Amino acid sequence: MQNSLYHALWFSLLASCTGNNNKPILAQSETHPLGFHVEFDSSLNSPRRSPPRTDDSLIMTAAGNTDFFIEPGGAYEKSDAPLLLKRVDNRRPFTFVAELRPEHHVKYDAGMIFIFVDLKHWFKFAFEADENMNPRLVTVRTAGVSDDNNHEVFRDSTVYLKISSDTKSIGFYYSADGMKWNLVRVFKNDYPLSLYLGIGTQSPAGTGNKTVFYGAMLTDSAVRDFRSGI
């Protein structure tokens, strides 16, 4: 496990997300096209990323027993799931969106987006299989130790996840179509002036998994309404 950030090759794709044959077939009006508009400039834990399956997807692979979690009681601490990261100026507003489809073989398999500061301070927003194998939105905020919050069950195989900040507040949202958003949580932005945003995949209880990312986009503006996410 590598526990320090290192500079990786710049990765950039610019494409539509409507052409992948592995996604659910939906009418054009039901989805919001989301290509790759992010140049990930750093990484953690040597992420293995496959060439795009088509011209609009990135596949990330996790080995077995990989996770990001620090149990409050201290019995369990792991920070070895692979991440691709982008450094951002937290003094400026931002909105980070990714469209993803993780494999859910066993409990806790997940694809995720991330706020990362260091190995003791980070925030995971995951589309994860719970203990009963329900696909669920999960958030884990870590400041020395982790909380663990299970949110709504989400039955679609593909989800849009969004993090948005106006420099004072941060909101987490999910969507089935990239247009109508559902609030997961809003909290104070008390992170340092510089942080990382990113994508990742994990398999804490399994032998490995992969997550297909159909797009990621970073913009320099915040949502207008932190309740609706738009």
Stockholm file with secondary structure:
# STOCKHOLM 1.0

chainA/1-230         MQNSLYHALWFSLLASCTGNNNKPILAQSETHPLGFHVEFDSSLNSPRRSPPRTDDSLIMTAAGNTDFFIEPGGAYEKSDAPLLLKRVDNRRPFTFVAELRPEHHVKYDAGMIFIFVDLKHWFKFAFEADENMNPRLVTVRTAGVSDDNNHEVFRDSTVYLKISSDTKSIGFYYSADGMKWNLVRVFKNDYPLSLYLGIGTQSPAGTGNKTVFYGAMLTDSAVRDFRSGI
#=GR chainA/1-230 SS CCCSCEEEEEECCCCCSSCCTTSCCCCGGGCCCCCBCCCEEEEESCCEEECCSSTTCEEEEEETTBCEEECTTSSCEEECSCEEEEEEETTSCEEEEEEEEECCSSTTCEEEEEEEEETTEEEEEEEEECTTCCEEEEEEEEESSBCCEEEEECCSSCEEEEEEECSSEEEEEEESSSSSCEEEEEEECCCCSEEEEEEEEEBSSSSEEEEEEEEEEEESCCCSCTTTTC
#=GC SS_cons         CCCSCEEEEEECCCCCSSCCTTSCCCCGGGCCCCCBCCCEEEEESCCEEECCSSTTCEEEEEETTBCEEECTTSSCEEECSCEEEEEEETTSCEEEEEEEEECCSSTTCEEEEEEEEETTEEEEEEEEECTTCCEEEEEEEEESSBCCEEEEECCSSCEEEEEEECSSEEEEEEESSSSSCEEEEEEECCCCSEEEEEEEEEBSSSSEEEEEEEEEEEESCCCSCTTTTC
//
